[in-house]
């Protein structure tokens, strides 16, 4: 039996970040010696909590089964290029809000877990979770998680994930793997803590440049088998299946490896509670904290084509006389050191603190013919206060690059959350302004500049976001708005050219989330966004983007938790971005309007004790009747990238107590 609460843990962000630590006598210090050594007789159960690196709040695992997207690789707001693991992007406007150095390769970010989202566990017993998701065309997704406490104050966790998908269309095979090992230790008297993360991520994606013409989709029955439709890149290779098949003849290979060590030591007031004659629970209330963080990351971005299709490159890139094989590769190594001091004005409230920090960053690149090096010096500070009566939650934070390669970059953000009343809910206000250097893919020294043929003498981008969110938990309602203001916005305007928009433009994004109780076991979930830009803005987004789920849900026979129903995702017609496979960039296009039918899926999802089963029949909307009856009315992700027809996916998630 696994005892975990069905609570969805929030990812770290504004109003979730707190300084990590083992100190503190409040609830945020986590379940240490007192709860781990004194059980209540549930010898076959396990209690698991986790926290993120930059938070102090412990959260429980999410065991709900009503939303498969919480467990899947992509959030529901993303579209992808027709195969699991292929390049993806959000249909919600989401500019790069990271100051400082940036490589510029983000089409596969969704498949690379962020270091700051690493979970540090605390568990009463060793716990393992295995997951296996099987889809059409031998698509496979495997996950392995194991965590256990070596002692009550020392835990380690191992997490592995593999995606292997041959694809429905030709030349779109993907093979990704993620490996993460982390451990944390807190001294018995809670003055000292250390955290360690080692992460290795490998991305492999065959790129086909899209099908040669969307007319082939309607050429039935000749191209009823979608794999036979010719593509712009990759030739006519047969499908490669098998879990260990990772050959990428034409496409992108990215690797991201990171190591992080964080240590801190606290000064403050110590206390203790005598549990019994032989056990004492030590408490510690920090007044000052001295913290050091070191992170080493190595990035490799590589595009290779071992079977050049001259016609395809001429069509997409206007290039001729390419060799029969070619490749592009950028390598980066980034070493960042940061020293920080925290002070806690209210010794009984560790969620109120000031932080002052300074850091140094060493950047080393290898472009084959040259190996430049750069440095950055940055300062950052933060004030955070979550009041003990839980009515106010406020944050003010800033990062400024004082000198170096990215000198002048900065990020300033503020947020304020207020409990209006128990029956009136919460109101959150936010503000963020970022000034950032253009990503390095626009630098003439990058090897990818050989295909990025436009001008790259760009100035710094500046983006402002003002936001408001109203939450009424009693009625399961969220209403939000974001206002974006962008200047010097950089975007790709075709396969080979980037451009900077000198004109200031804005975008308004409205959000609504609501759960309706239709009957005793019937629920309707609605999530909707409306986005409106100024005229001639260099972005194309759908005016309306929404997801709706109508489900029969409930708990039956004591241990059966079930959710079954219909899910539909819809967006209004819009001019969808194209995709440049060599550069790994989505680009603006204003020639083709995508007018898709809603994506419709039927699902059956249930949990029995620690076993969760997910069964989904996706893309039911592609069914058509006529001379060729079947699931052949494919939607489009880009003007040349169709998404699959009917797709059956079955997933198993099973937790074990060791």
C-alpha positions as CSV (number, residue, x, y, z in Angstrom):
1,X,0.0,0.0,0.0
2,X,1.3,3.4,-0.9
3,X,0.0,6.3,1.1
4,X,0.3,9.5,-0.9
5,X,-2.1,12.5,-1.1
6,X,-3.6,13.6,-4.3
7,X,-2.2,17.0,-4.3
8,X,-0.8,18.7,-7.4
9,X,2.6,20.2,-6.5
10,X,3.4,23.5,-8.1
11,X,6.6,24.1,-10.0
12,X,8.9,26.7,-8.7
13,X,8.2,30.2,-9.8
14,X,7.0,33.6,-8.5
15,X,5.3,33.1,-5.1
16,X,6.7,29.6,-4.8
17,X,10.4,30.3,-4.2
18,X,11.8,30.2,-0.7
19,X,15.4,29.6,0.4
20,X,16.2,26.0,0.8
21,X,17.3,24.7,4.1
22,X,17.1,22.4,7.0
23,X,16.8,25.1,9.6
24,X,13.6,26.5,11.0
25,X,11.3,25.2,13.6
26,X,8.1,25.8,11.6
27,X,6.2,23.6,9.3
28,X,8.4,24.5,6.4
29,X,11.4,22.6,7.8
30,X,9.9,19.3,6.6
31,X,9.4,15.9,8.2
32,X,12.8,15.1,9.7
33,X,13.7,12.9,12.6
34,X,10.6,13.2,14.6
35,X,8.2,11.9,11.9
36,X,10.6,9.5,10.3
37,X,11.6,7.6,13.3
38,X,8.2,7.4,15.1
39,X,5.6,5.7,12.9
40,X,2.0,5.0,13.7
41,X,1.8,1.3,12.8
42,X,1.5,1.6,9.1
43,X,4.5,-0.5,8.4
44,X,3.5,-1.3,4.8
45,X,2.8,2.3,3.9
46,X,5.1,5.1,2.7
47,X,4.9,8.8,3.3
48,X,6.7,10.8,0.6
49,X,7.2,14.5,0.3
50,X,9.5,16.6,-1.9
51,X,10.7,20.1,-2.4
52,X,12.5,22.0,-5.1
53,X,15.9,23.5,-4.9
54,X,14.7,27.1,-4.4
55,X,11.7,26.3,-2.2
56,X,11.3,25.4,1.5
57,X,7.7,24.1,1.1
58,X,7.3,20.4,1.0
59,X,4.7,19.0,-1.4
60,X,3.2,15.6,-1.8
61,X,3.1,13.5,-4.9
62,X,0.2,13.9,-7.3
63,X,-1.8,10.7,-7.6
64,X,-4.8,12.2,-9.5
65,X,-5.9,10.6,-12.8
66,X,-8.2,13.2,-14.3
67,X,-5.5,14.9,-16.5
68,X,-3.0,12.9,-18.5
69,X,-1.1,16.0,-19.6
70,X,0.3,16.4,-16.0
71,X,2.2,13.2,-16.6
72,X,3.0,13.6,-20.3
73,X,6.1,15.2,-21.8
74,X,4.2,18.2,-23.2
75,X,1.7,20.5,-21.5
76,X,-1.6,20.7,-23.3
77,X,-0.9,24.2,-24.5
78,X,1.9,22.9,-26.7
79,X,1.8,21.8,-30.3
80,X,4.4,19.4,-31.8
81,X,5.6,18.5,-35.3
82,X,3.6,15.3,-35.6
83,X,5.6,12.8,-33.6
84,X,6.2,12.4,-29.8
85,X,9.5,14.0,-29.1
86,X,9.6,16.2,-32.1
87,X,10.1,20.0,-31.9
88,X,7.3,21.8,-30.0
89,X,6.2,25.2,-29.0
90,X,3.4,26.8,-26.9
91,X,0.4,28.3,-28.6
92,X,0.5,30.9,-25.9
93,X,2.8,33.8,-26.4
94,X,5.8,33.2,-24.2
95,X,8.9,35.3,-25.0
96,X,12.3,34.4,-23.7
97,X,12.5,36.1,-20.2
98,X,16.0,35.0,-19.3
99,X,18.7,37.6,-19.1
100,X,22.4,36.8,-19.7
101,X,23.9,34.2,-22.0
102,X,21.5,32.0,-24.0
103,X,22.3,29.5,-26.7
104,X,19.1,30.1,-28.6
105,X,18.1,26.4,-29.2
106,X,14.7,26.0,-27.6
107,X,12.6,23.8,-29.9
108,X,13.2,20.8,-27.7
109,X,13.2,22.4,-24.3
110,X,10.0,20.5,-23.3
111,X,12.0,17.3,-23.3
112,X,14.9,18.6,-21.2
113,X,13.9,18.8,-17.5
114,X,15.1,22.0,-15.9
115,X,17.6,21.9,-13.0
116,X,15.4,24.1,-10.9
117,X,12.6,21.5,-11.2
118,X,14.6,18.7,-9.7
119,X,12.7,17.1,-6.8
120,X,14.5,16.5,-3.5
121,X,12.6,13.8,-1.7
122,X,12.1,12.8,1.9
123,X,10.5,9.4,2.4
124,X,9.8,7.0,5.3
125,X,10.6,4.0,3.2
126,X,12.4,3.2,-0.1
127,X,10.0,4.0,-2.9
128,X,10.1,3.2,-6.7
129,X,7.9,4.1,-9.5
130,X,7.9,2.5,-13.0
131,X,6.1,3.9,-16.0
132,X,5.6,2.5,-19.4
133,X,3.5,4.2,-22.2
134,X,3.0,2.4,-25.5
135,X,1.6,4.1,-28.6
136,X,1.0,3.4,-32.2
137,X,4.0,2.6,-34.5
138,X,5.9,1.1,-31.6
139,X,6.1,4.5,-29.8
140,X,7.5,3.8,-26.3
141,X,8.1,6.0,-23.3
142,X,9.8,4.5,-20.2
143,X,10.3,6.0,-16.8
144,X,12.1,4.8,-13.6
145,X,12.1,6.6,-10.3
146,X,13.7,5.4,-7.1
147,X,14.2,7.4,-3.9
148,X,15.1,6.4,-0.3
149,X,16.5,8.0,2.8
150,X,19.9,6.7,3.8
151,X,19.2,8.3,7.2
152,X,16.4,10.5,8.4
153,X,18.4,13.6,7.3
154,X,19.9,12.2,4.1
155,X,18.1,11.2,0.9
156,X,19.0,10.3,-2.7
157,X,16.9,10.0,-5.8
158,X,17.4,8.5,-9.2
159,X,15.2,9.3,-12.2
160,X,15.5,8.0,-15.8
161,X,13.2,8.7,-18.8
162,X,13.4,7.4,-22.3
163,X,11.3,8.4,-25.4
164,X,11.6,6.3,-28.6
165,X,9.1,7.1,-31.4
166,X,9.6,6.0,-35.0
167,X,6.8,8.3,-36.2
168,X,3.7,8.0,-38.4
169,X,5.3,10.0,-41.3
170,X,8.7,9.4,-42.9
171,X,11.9,10.7,-41.4
172,X,10.6,11.9,-38.0
173,X,12.1,9.4,-35.6
174,X,12.9,10.6,-32.1
175,X,15.0,9.2,-29.4
176,X,15.5,11.2,-26.1
177,X,16.8,10.2,-22.8
178,X,17.0,12.0,-19.4
179,X,19.0,10.8,-16.4
180,X,19.0,12.7,-13.1
181,X,20.7,11.8,-9.8
182,X,20.3,14.0,-6.8
183,X,20.9,13.9,-3.1
184,X,20.6,16.2,-0.1
185,X,21.9,16.1,3.5
186,X,21.1,18.2,6.5
187,X,23.2,18.1,9.7
188,X,21.4,16.6,12.8
189,X,21.2,20.1,14.4
190,X,20.0,21.6,11.1
191,X,22.8,24.3,10.7
192,X,24.4,22.9,7.6
193,X,22.8,21.6,4.3
194,X,24.2,20.4,1.0
195,X,22.4,19.6,-2.2
196,X,23.8,17.9,-5.3
197,X,22.4,17.3,-8.8
198,X,23.9,15.4,-11.7
199,X,21.8,15.5,-14.9
200,X,22.4,14.2,-18.4
201,X,20.0,14.8,-21.3
202,X,20.3,13.6,-24.8
203,X,18.0,14.7,-27.6
204,X,17.9,12.9,-31.0
205,X,15.4,13.9,-33.7
206,X,15.3,13.1,-37.4
207,X,14.1,16.2,-39.3
208,X,12.1,15.8,-42.5
209,X,11.5,19.5,-43.3
210,X,7.8,18.7,-43.7
211,X,6.0,16.8,-46.5
212,X,6.6,17.9,-50.0
213,X,3.0,19.0,-50.5
214,X,-0.2,18.9,-48.4
215,X,-2.0,17.6,-51.5
216,X,-0.5,14.2,-50.8
217,X,-2.7,14.0,-47.7
218,X,-5.8,13.9,-50.0
219,X,-4.2,11.6,-52.6
220,X,-6.1,8.5,-51.6
221,X,-5.9,5.6,-51.6
222,X,-2.3,6.0,-52.9
223,X,-1.0,7.7,-49.8
224,X,-3.4,6.1,-47.3
225,X,-0.3,4.8,-45.6
226,X,1.1,8.1,-44.4
227,X,4.6,6.8,-44.2
228,X,4.8,6.7,-48.0
229,X,4.3,10.4,-48.4
230,X,7.6,12.0,-49.6
231,X,9.3,14.5,-47.4
232,X,11.6,17.4,-48.1
233,X,14.6,16.0,-46.2
234,X,15.9,12.6,-45.2
235,X,15.5,10.6,-48.3
236,X,13.5,7.4,-48.5
237,X,14.8,5.4,-45.5
238,X,12.6,2.6,-44.1
239,X,11.1,3.1,-40.7
240,X,13.6,2.3,-37.9
241,X,11.9,0.8,-34.8
242,X,13.2,-0.7,-31.6
243,X,13.9,0.7,-28.3
244,X,17.7,1.0,-28.8
245,X,17.4,2.3,-32.4
246,X,18.8,5.8,-32.2
247,X,20.3,6.4,-35.6
248,X,19.8,9.9,-36.8
249,X,20.9,10.3,-40.4
250,X,19.3,13.7,-41.0
251,X,18.5,15.8,-38.0
252,X,19.4,17.3,-34.6
253,X,21.4,15.9,-31.7
254,X,21.5,18.0,-28.6
255,X,23.2,17.1,-25.3
256,X,22.9,19.0,-22.0
257,X,24.8,17.8,-19.0
258,X,24.8,19.7,-15.7
259,X,26.3,19.4,-12.2
260,X,25.2,21.5,-9.3
261,X,26.3,21.8,-5.7
262,X,24.7,24.1,-3.2
263,X,25.8,24.4,0.4
264,X,24.7,26.7,3.2
265,X,25.4,27.3,6.8
266,X,23.0,29.0,9.3
267,X,23.5,31.1,12.3
268,X,20.6,31.7,14.7
269,X,18.8,30.3,17.7
270,X,18.8,26.6,18.5
271,X,16.1,24.7,20.4
272,X,15.1,21.1,21.0
273,X,12.1,19.0,22.0
274,X,12.6,15.8,24.0
275,X,10.4,13.1,22.4
276,X,11.2,10.3,24.8
277,X,14.0,9.1,27.0
278,X,16.2,8.3,24.1
279,X,15.1,10.7,21.4
280,X,15.5,14.4,21.0
281,X,14.2,16.4,18.1
282,X,16.5,19.4,17.3
283,X,15.0,22.6,16.1
284,X,16.8,25.6,14.6
285,X,15.6,29.1,13.8
286,X,18.0,30.8,11.4
287,X,18.9,34.5,11.6
288,X,21.6,34.5,9.0
289,X,22.5,32.1,6.2
290,X,25.7,31.9,4.1
291,X,25.2,30.1,0.8
292,X,27.3,29.1,-2.1
293,X,26.1,27.5,-5.4
294,X,28.3,26.1,-8.1
295,X,26.9,24.9,-11.4
296,X,28.8,23.4,-14.4
297,X,26.8,22.9,-17.6
298,X,28.0,21.5,-21.0
299,X,25.9,22.0,-24.1
300,X,26.3,20.4,-27.5
301,X,24.1,21.4,-30.4
302,X,24.6,19.5,-33.6
303,X,22.8,19.2,-37.0
304,X,24.0,16.4,-39.3
305,X,22.8,15.2,-42.7
306,X,24.5,12.0,-44.0
307,X,22.2,11.8,-47.0
308,X,21.7,15.3,-48.4
309,X,18.6,15.8,-50.5
310,X,19.7,18.6,-52.8
311,X,16.2,19.3,-54.0
312,X,14.9,19.7,-50.4
313,X,17.6,22.2,-49.4
314,X,17.1,24.2,-52.5
315,X,13.4,24.4,-51.9
316,X,13.6,25.3,-48.2
317,X,16.9,27.2,-48.0
318,X,17.6,28.3,-51.5
319,X,21.0,26.6,-51.3
320,X,22.7,24.6,-54.0
321,X,26.0,22.8,-54.4
322,X,25.9,21.3,-50.9
323,X,28.2,18.4,-50.2
324,X,26.7,14.9,-50.0
325,X,27.1,15.1,-46.2
326,X,27.6,18.0,-43.9
327,X,27.2,19.0,-40.3
328,X,27.1,22.0,-37.9
329,X,28.1,22.0,-34.3
330,X,28.4,24.4,-31.4
331,X,29.7,23.4,-28.0
332,X,29.5,25.4,-24.8
333,X,30.7,25.0,-21.2
334,X,29.3,27.3,-18.6
335,X,30.6,27.5,-15.0
336,X,28.7,29.7,-12.6
337,X,29.5,30.5,-9.0
338,X,27.2,32.5,-6.7
339,X,27.7,33.5,-3.1
340,X,24.7,34.7,-1.2
341,X,23.7,36.0,2.3
342,X,20.2,35.7,3.7
343,X,18.8,37.4,6.7
344,X,15.6,36.5,8.4
345,X,14.0,39.6,10.2
346,X,11.4,37.4,12.0
347,X,13.2,34.5,13.5
348,X,9.9,32.6,13.8
349,X,9.0,33.1,10.2
350,X,11.6,31.5,7.8
351,X,9.3,32.6,4.9
352,X,10.4,36.2,5.4
353,X,13.9,37.0,4.3
354,X,16.3,39.3,2.4
355,X,18.8,37.9,0.0
356,X,21.9,39.6,-1.4
357,X,24.2,37.7,-3.9
358,X,27.0,38.1,-6.3
359,X,28.2,35.7,-9.0
360,X,30.8,35.0,-11.6
361,X,30.2,33.1,-14.8
362,X,32.8,31.7,-17.1
363,X,31.7,30.8,-20.7
364,X,33.9,28.7,-23.0
365,X,32.9,27.8,-26.6
366,X,34.2,25.5,-29.2
367,X,33.3,26.2,-32.8
368,X,35.9,24.1,-34.4
369,X,38.0,26.9,-35.9
370,X,38.0,29.0,-32.8
371,X,37.4,28.6,-29.1
372,X,36.4,32.0,-27.6
373,X,35.9,32.6,-23.9
374,X,33.7,35.1,-22.1
375,X,32.9,36.1,-18.5
376,X,30.0,37.7,-16.7
377,X,29.7,39.3,-13.3
378,X,26.2,39.6,-11.9
379,X,24.4,40.8,-8.8
380,X,21.0,39.7,-7.5
381,X,18.8,40.4,-4.6
382,X,15.4,39.3,-3.3
383,X,12.9,40.2,-0.6
384,X,10.3,37.7,0.3
385,X,7.5,37.7,2.9
386,X,4.7,35.2,3.4
387,X,3.0,36.4,6.5
388,X,2.3,33.9,9.3
389,X,-1.4,34.6,9.1
390,X,-1.1,33.5,5.4
391,X,-3.0,36.6,4.1
392,X,-0.1,38.2,2.3
393,X,2.5,36.7,0.0
394,X,4.9,39.2,-1.6
395,X,8.2,39.0,-3.5
396,X,10.6,41.6,-5.0
397,X,13.6,40.2,-6.9
398,X,16.2,41.4,-9.4
399,X,19.3,40.3,-11.3
400,X,21.7,42.7,-12.9
401,X,24.7,41.8,-15.1
402,X,27.3,44.3,-13.9
403,X,30.0,43.5,-16.5
404,X,31.1,41.0,-19.1
405,X,29.7,39.5,-22.3
406,X,26.1,40.2,-21.2
407,X,26.8,43.4,-19.3
408,X,23.6,45.6,-19.0
409,X,21.2,42.6,-19.0
410,X,18.7,42.6,-16.1
411,X,15.6,41.0,-14.8
412,X,13.3,42.8,-12.3
413,X,10.1,41.2,-11.0
414,X,7.6,41.7,-8.3
415,X,4.5,39.9,-7.2
416,X,1.9,40.4,-4.5
417,X,-0.7,37.8,-3.5
418,X,-3.5,38.7,-1.0
419,X,-6.2,36.5,0.6
420,X,-9.2,38.7,0.3
421,X,-11.4,36.5,2.4
422,X,-12.2,32.8,2.9
423,X,-15.2,33.1,0.7
424,X,-13.7,35.7,-1.7
425,X,-10.5,33.9,-2.7
426,X,-7.1,35.3,-3.7
427,X,-5.9,38.1,-5.9
428,X,-2.3,38.1,-7.3
429,X,-0.6,41.0,-9.1
430,X,2.7,40.6,-10.9
431,X,5.2,42.6,-12.9
432,X,8.4,41.7,-14.7
433,X,10.8,43.6,-17.0
434,X,13.7,41.9,-18.7
435,X,16.5,43.4,-20.8
436,X,18.5,40.7,-22.5
437,X,21.3,40.2,-25.1
438,X,20.2,38.4,-28.3
439,X,20.7,34.6,-28.2
440,X,24.1,33.4,-29.5
441,X,22.6,31.7,-32.5
442,X,22.5,35.3,-33.9
443,X,26.2,35.8,-33.3
444,X,28.5,35.6,-36.4
445,X,30.9,33.3,-34.5
446,X,28.3,30.5,-34.3
447,X,28.6,27.7,-36.8
448,X,24.8,27.9,-37.4
449,X,25.4,31.4,-38.9
450,X,26.1,29.5,-42.1
451,X,22.4,28.9,-42.4
452,X,21.3,32.1,-40.5
453,X,22.0,34.3,-43.5
454,X,20.3,37.6,-42.4
455,X,21.8,40.5,-40.5
456,X,22.6,39.8,-36.9
457,X,23.8,43.1,-35.5
458,X,20.8,43.2,-33.1
459,X,20.3,45.3,-30.0
460,X,19.1,44.1,-26.7
461,X,15.5,42.9,-26.4
462,X,13.3,44.4,-23.7
463,X,10.0,42.8,-22.6
464,X,7.6,43.8,-19.9
465,X,4.8,41.6,-18.4
466,X,2.1,42.9,-16.2
467,X,-0.3,40.3,-14.8
468,X,-3.3,39.7,-12.5
469,X,-4.9,36.5,-11.4
470,X,-8.1,36.0,-9.3
471,X,-8.6,32.6,-7.7
472,X,-11.8,31.4,-6.0
473,X,-11.1,27.9,-4.8
474,X,-14.6,27.5,-3.4
475,X,-16.0,27.7,-6.9
476,X,-12.9,26.1,-8.6
477,X,-12.5,29.3,-10.7
478,X,-9.4,31.2,-12.0
479,X,-9.6,34.4,-14.0
480,X,-6.3,35.9,-15.2
481,X,-4.8,38.5,-17.6
482,X,-1.3,39.2,-18.9
483,X,-0.2,42.3,-20.8
484,X,3.0,42.0,-22.8
485,X,5.0,45.0,-24.0
486,X,7.9,44.1,-26.3
487,X,10.6,46.2,-28.0
488,X,13.5,45.1,-30.2
489,X,11.8,41.7,-30.4
490,X,13.9,39.2,-32.4
491,X,12.2,36.6,-34.5
492,X,12.9,34.4,-37.6
493,X,11.0,35.5,-40.6
494,X,11.8,32.5,-42.8
495,X,14.0,29.4,-42.9
496,X,17.3,31.4,-43.0
497,X,16.8,35.0,-41.7
498,X,16.2,36.6,-38.4
499,X,14.9,40.1,-37.9
500,X,14.5,42.6,-35.1
501,X,11.2,44.5,-34.8
502,X,12.1,48.1,-33.9
503,X,8.5,49.1,-33.3
504,X,7.1,48.6,-29.8
505,X,4.1,46.2,-29.8
506,X,1.8,44.7,-27.2
507,X,-0.3,41.6,-26.6
508,X,-3.2,41.0,-24.2
509,X,-3.7,37.5,-23.0
510,X,-6.9,36.6,-21.0
511,X,-7.3,33.3,-19.1
512,X,-10.3,31.4,-17.7
513,X,-10.3,28.1,-15.8
514,X,-13.4,26.6,-14.3
515,X,-14.7,23.3,-13.1
516,X,-18.5,22.7,-13.4
517,X,-20.2,20.0,-11.4
518,X,-22.9,18.7,-13.8
519,X,-24.0,15.8,-11.7
520,X,-23.0,13.6,-8.8
521,X,-20.1,12.1,-10.8
522,X,-20.1,14.3,-13.8
523,X,-17.6,17.2,-14.2
524,X,-16.9,19.6,-17.0
525,X,-13.4,21.2,-17.1
526,X,-12.9,24.3,-19.2
527,X,-9.6,26.1,-19.8
528,X,-9.6,29.0,-22.3
529,X,-7.3,31.7,-23.5
530,X,-7.9,34.8,-25.6
531,X,-4.9,36.6,-27.2
532,X,-5.0,39.8,-29.1
533,X,-2.0,41.7,-30.5
534,X,-1.5,45.1,-32.0
535,X,-1.7,45.4,-35.8
536,X,1.4,44.3,-37.7
537,X,3.0,42.6,-34.7
538,X,5.7,40.1,-35.7
539,X,3.8,37.2,-34.0
540,X,0.9,35.0,-35.0
541,X,-1.2,33.4,-32.3
542,X,-4.8,32.1,-32.4
543,X,-7.4,34.5,-31.1
544,X,-9.0,31.7,-29.0
545,X,-7.3,28.6,-27.6
546,X,-9.2,26.3,-25.3
547,X,-9.4,22.8,-23.9
548,X,-12.6,21.2,-22.6
549,X,-13.0,17.9,-20.8
550,X,-16.3,16.2,-19.9
551,X,-15.8,13.4,-17.6
552,X,-17.4,10.8,-15.4
553,X,-15.4,10.7,-12.2
554,X,-15.5,9.2,-8.7
555,X,-14.1,6.8,-6.2
556,X,-15.7,3.3,-6.1
557,X,-15.2,0.0,-4.3
558,X,-12.9,1.8,-1.8
559,X,-9.8,1.6,-3.9
560,X,-10.9,2.4,-7.5
561,X,-10.5,6.1,-8.5
562,X,-11.7,6.6,-12.1
563,X,-12.0,9.3,-14.7
564,X,-13.4,8.7,-18.1
565,X,-14.7,11.0,-20.8
566,X,-14.1,13.1,-23.8
567,X,-11.4,15.8,-24.2
568,X,-11.3,18.4,-27.0
569,X,-8.7,21.1,-27.8
570,X,-9.5,23.9,-30.2
571,X,-8.0,27.0,-31.6
572,X,-9.3,29.5,-34.0
573,X,-7.7,29.7,-37.5
574,X,-4.4,31.5,-37.6
575,X,-1.1,31.6,-39.6
576,X,0.9,29.0,-37.8
577,X,4.7,29.3,-37.6
578,X,6.9,27.3,-39.9
579,X,9.9,25.3,-38.7
580,X,13.5,25.5,-39.9
581,X,15.1,22.1,-39.1
582,X,18.8,23.0,-39.6
583,X,18.5,26.0,-37.2
584,X,16.0,24.4,-35.0
585,X,13.8,27.5,-35.0
586,X,10.1,28.2,-35.5
587,X,9.6,31.2,-37.9
588,X,6.9,33.6,-38.7
589,X,5.0,33.1,-41.9
590,X,2.0,35.0,-43.3
591,X,1.1,33.0,-46.4
592,X,-0.8,30.0,-45.1
593,X,-3.7,29.9,-42.6
594,X,-4.2,26.8,-40.5
595,X,-7.8,25.9,-40.0
596,X,-7.9,22.8,-37.9
597,X,-10.7,20.8,-36.5
598,X,-10.7,20.5,-32.7
599,X,-8.4,17.7,-31.5
600,X,-10.8,15.1,-29.9
601,X,-9.8,12.2,-27.6
602,X,-11.7,9.7,-25.6
603,X,-10.0,8.4,-22.5
604,X,-10.3,6.0,-19.6
605,X,-8.0,6.7,-16.7
606,X,-8.1,5.0,-13.3
607,X,-6.1,4.2,-10.2
608,X,-6.2,1.1,-7.9
609,X,-4.1,1.7,-4.9
610,X,-0.6,2.5,-6.3
611,X,-1.4,1.4,-9.9
612,X,-2.5,4.0,-12.4
613,X,-3.7,3.1,-15.9
614,X,-4.2,5.6,-18.7
615,X,-5.9,4.7,-22.0
616,X,-6.4,7.3,-24.7
617,X,-7.9,7.2,-28.2
618,X,-6.6,10.4,-29.7
619,X,-7.3,12.4,-32.9
620,X,-10.8,11.0,-33.3
621,X,-11.6,14.2,-35.2
622,X,-9.6,12.9,-38.2
623,X,-12.3,10.4,-39.1
624,X,-13.8,10.9,-42.6
625,X,-16.4,9.0,-44.7
626,X,-16.1,8.8,-48.5
627,X,-14.2,7.0,-51.1
628,X,-11.5,6.4,-48.5
629,X,-13.0,6.0,-45.1
630,X,-10.8,6.2,-42.1
631,X,-8.8,8.6,-39.8
632,X,-7.2,10.4,-42.7
633,X,-8.3,14.1,-42.2
634,X,-5.1,15.2,-40.6
635,X,-4.7,18.5,-38.8
636,X,-1.6,20.6,-39.4
637,X,1.0,21.9,-36.9
638,X,2.8,24.0,-39.5
639,X,2.0,24.6,-43.2
640,X,4.0,21.4,-44.1
641,X,3.9,19.4,-40.9
642,X,0.7,17.3,-40.4
643,X,-0.2,15.6,-37.1
644,X,-1.2,12.0,-36.8
645,X,-4.6,10.4,-37.4
646,X,-6.1,8.0,-34.9
647,X,-3.6,7.3,-32.2
648,X,-4.1,4.8,-29.4
649,X,-1.9,5.3,-26.3
650,X,-1.9,3.1,-23.2
651,X,0.2,4.0,-20.1
652,X,1.0,2.2,-16.8
653,X,2.4,4.0,-13.7
654,X,3.1,1.7,-10.8
655,X,4.6,2.7,-7.4
656,X,6.3,0.2,-5.1
657,X,7.3,0.3,-1.5
658,X,10.6,-1.6,-1.0
